[in-house]
Every structure is written in structure tokens, then in C-alpha cells.
Amino acid sequence: MATRVLQRLGKGLKQTKNGLQTNGHVTVVVRSLSANREDSWFKSLFVRKVDPRKDAHSHLLAKKEDNNLYKIQFHNVKPECLDAYNELCAAVLPSIHADPEYSCELVGTWNTWYGEQDQAVHLWRYRGGYPALTEVMNKLRQNKEFTDYRKERGKMLLSRRNQLLLEFSFWNEPVPRPGPNIYELRSYQLRPGTMIEWGNYWARAIAFRQENQEAVGGFFSQIGSLYTVHHLWAYKDLQSRENTRNAAWQREGWDEVVYYTVPLIQHVESRIMIPMKNSPLM
């Protein structure tokens, strides 16, 4: 090795702080190649191996047979304006939903009953993906009824936010259903890098939650707060929700899903929501 060679040649050499000196010349000591290899091996113990992936998780988890994009909106309304806000939405949003000029559909619109108060949640579907979203937004800017709606709505809101979502391939596509129902929106903030694991477990778990037709839709975020998952459920009332969730624990395999998915979660929030007037999901 290099250091051993220098040791053999070092007879009569005087060691200095920075190397070996002879006849006034400094010879720099070359570090052992074996030491380099030992350091590399030692460091490798603490380096996480990353499995190569050939595609984004959105392509692996989303439905291939359609090109749907979803937008979810959260509007926090001034408490004294909630009734007026609901009437305004009921007057304008269904007309956009019904107009064939707009390639979008109002999937559902709700007020939060338990959870964040004085809040409205709207879920839109754009058939055609991002181009459809862009086309609809451009057309709405030219729609006087909609621009007037936005101005009036702005006076009633404390804050608002939205996300663009894709739907999981193993979930149902949300379709209109008769009521009355209550809806639960469970929102999970996952640890970055765990979306594939979540999808793999829930692709099996969804079978445990289909007996009472409670599964409405499952989505994951693309723009907005990332690594967010939304599961939307429908129940007749709070007691049926309790009964349905308890029944899942009697199914073999459900406990395993919970055990392995809980560590993937950074934060979870549950909203119980009541459909607004003219919501397709009643």
C-alpha cells in the first residue's frame, strides 16, 4: 500500500507537520488506498439506498382510462355571512355545472358541520385534465355572472385555499347519489416519499369499506399542499358512521392496513359535512 511504501523508503527521513522532509524537500504522505475504501464502506452504512423509479407516483397511482383533474376549494366564511354565501353559491354554481360550454362538473358542495366551522367545501371535476381547467378558467373570466359572483363572494370570506387533485385508480369515481347523507372528508398529510406505500396498502384496504357503499372518492394532491390524501365517505348519519367503521375491524386484514399506514401519516383531519342546496352529492 502507498503508506507502507513510504514507510520503507522513510529511513533517514525526518517527519514534519505536513509530511516527510529530506535534503530540504517536503514529500507529502499519500493516504492509504485501503483507508479510503474503509471510509467509503463505513459511510455507506449510513446512506439510505434509493430504489430507482421509472415514473412519477402520479402516473403509477392515478387512473389510466380517463384524464380527470379535480379541484377542491376550502372557503372560510364570515359567520354572519354564511347564509348569504350559501344562497349565492346555489344561484351560480349549478348553472356552471349544467352549461355544456364548460368542461367541468360540480361533484359536490358542502358546509362543514363538525371540524372547522363556518366553512364551505367545493369539489370540481375537469374532464380533460389541465387543458380543460385552463379553458374553463379563461371562459369564466369572460362570464359577467361569474365575475360578479366572485366580487360578491370576496366580501363574505375570511380566507380561501384550493388544491388540484388526481383520483386513485382503485377508488370509485364520485357519482351523484340521493340523500339525505352526511359526508366525511378525511385528509391525511403524508410523510414525503410514502405515497406509493399508501397506495399499495389502500388498494387492498378499500375492499373492506365497500359493503355499505360508503366509499365516495379518494384523491391525492398535485398542486397546493403536497403529499396530501383526501378520502371522501358518505353515511346516513353519525351512528351509521360509527357502526360502519367498527365493522371494518371485524374484517381480517383491516388491522394490518391500519398498523402499516399510521406511520406514514404526519397529520390527519376529519370533517363532517352537510350537502348544500343543489349539491349533486346529497
ChimeraX attribute file (.defattr): number of C-alpha atoms within 10 A of each C-alpha:
attribute: neighborCount
match mode: 1-to-1
recipient: residues
	/A:1	12
	/A:2	12
	/A:3	14
	/A:4	10
	/A:5	10
	/A:6	15
	/A:7	12
	/A:8	8
	/A:9	10
	/A:10	14
	/A:11	8
	/A:12	8
	/A:13	14
	/A:14	12
	/A:15	14
	/A:16	11
	/A:17	6
	/A:18	10
	/A:19	13
	/A:20	17
	/A:21	17
	/A:22	12
	/A:23	7
	/A:24	7
	/A:25	9
	/A:26	15
	/A:27	15
	/A:28	12
	/A:29	14
	/A:30	12
	/A:31	11
	/A:32	13
	/A:33	12
	/A:34	12
	/A:35	11
	/A:36	11
	/A:37	11
	/A:38	12
	/A:39	11
	/A:40	11
	/A:41	11
	/A:42	11
	/A:43	10
	/A:44	11
	/A:45	9
	/A:46	8
	/A:47	8
	/A:48	7
	/A:49	8
	/A:50	6
	/A:51	6
	/A:52	6
	/A:53	7
	/A:54	7
	/A:55	8
	/A:56	9
	/A:57	14
	/A:58	17
	/A:59	11
	/A:60	14
	/A:61	21
	/A:62	21
	/A:63	17
	/A:64	10
	/A:65	7
	/A:66	11
	/A:67	15
	/A:68	21
	/A:69	22
	/A:70	26
	/A:71	20
	/A:72	19
	/A:73	17
	/A:74	18
	/A:75	19
	/A:76	21
	/A:77	23
	/A:78	17
	/A:79	14
	/A:80	10
	/A:81	14
	/A:82	18
	/A:83	12
	/A:84	13
	/A:85	22
	/A:86	18
	/A:87	12
	/A:88	15
	/A:89	19
	/A:90	16
	/A:91	14
	/A:92	13
	/A:93	18
	/A:94	16
	/A:95	13
	/A:96	18
	/A:97	18
	/A:98	13
	/A:99	11
	/A:100	10
	/A:101	11
	/A:102	18
	/A:103	19
	/A:104	24
	/A:105	20
	/A:106	23
	/A:107	20
	/A:108	21
	/A:109	26
	/A:110	23
	/A:111	24
	/A:112	22
	/A:113	18
	/A:114	13
	/A:115	12
	/A:116	14
	/A:117	14
	/A:118	20
	/A:119	22
	/A:120	25
	/A:121	21
	/A:122	21
	/A:123	19
	/A:124	19
	/A:125	24
	/A:126	23
	/A:127	18
	/A:128	15
	/A:129	17
	/A:130	15
	/A:131	13
	/A:132	19
	/A:133	20
	/A:134	12
	/A:135	16
	/A:136	17
	/A:137	13
	/A:138	11
	/A:139	12
	/A:140	15
	/A:141	11
	/A:142	10
	/A:143	12
	/A:144	10
	/A:145	11
	/A:146	17
	/A:147	13
	/A:148	11
	/A:149	17
	/A:150	12
	/A:151	10
	/A:152	14
	/A:153	18
	/A:154	14
	/A:155	12
	/A:156	18
	/A:157	18
	/A:158	13
	/A:159	12
	/A:160	14
	/A:161	11
	/A:162	16
	/A:163	18
	/A:164	21
	/A:165	27
	/A:166	24
	/A:167	25
	/A:168	22
	/A:169	19
	/A:170	19
	/A:171	19
	/A:172	14
	/A:173	14
	/A:174	17
	/A:175	11
	/A:176	13
	/A:177	13
	/A:178	8
	/A:179	13
	/A:180	14
	/A:181	18
	/A:182	20
	/A:183	27
	/A:184	25
	/A:185	20
	/A:186	16
	/A:187	18
	/A:188	19
	/A:189	18
	/A:190	21
	/A:191	15
	/A:192	12
	/A:193	11
	/A:194	15
	/A:195	18
	/A:196	14
	/A:197	13
	/A:198	19
	/A:199	21
	/A:200	14
	/A:201	15
	/A:202	19
	/A:203	15
	/A:204	13
	/A:205	19
	/A:206	15
	/A:207	15
	/A:208	18
	/A:209	17
	/A:210	14
	/A:211	11
	/A:212	11
	/A:213	10
	/A:214	17
	/A:215	21
	/A:216	21
	/A:217	19
	/A:218	24
	/A:219	22
	/A:220	27
	/A:221	20
	/A:222	17
	/A:223	14
	/A:224	12
	/A:225	14
	/A:226	16
	/A:227	19
	/A:228	24
	/A:229	24
	/A:230	22
	/A:231	19
	/A:232	18
	/A:233	20
	/A:234	25
	/A:235	20
	/A:236	13
	/A:237	12
	/A:238	14
	/A:239	10
	/A:240	13
	/A:241	18
	/A:242	11
	/A:243	10
	/A:244	17
	/A:245	13
	/A:246	11
	/A:247	13
	/A:248	18
	/A:249	13
	/A:250	11
	/A:251	12
	/A:252	9
	/A:253	14
	/A:254	17
	/A:255	13
	/A:256	11
	/A:257	15
	/A:258	14
	/A:259	11
	/A:260	12
	/A:261	17
	/A:262	13
	/A:263	11
	/A:264	18
	/A:265	17
	/A:266	13
	/A:267	12
	/A:268	14
	/A:269	12
	/A:270	16
	/A:271	18
	/A:272	19
	/A:273	22
	/A:274	22
	/A:275	23
	/A:276	21
	/A:277	16
	/A:278	15
	/A:279	19
	/A:280	20
	/A:281	25
	/A:282	20
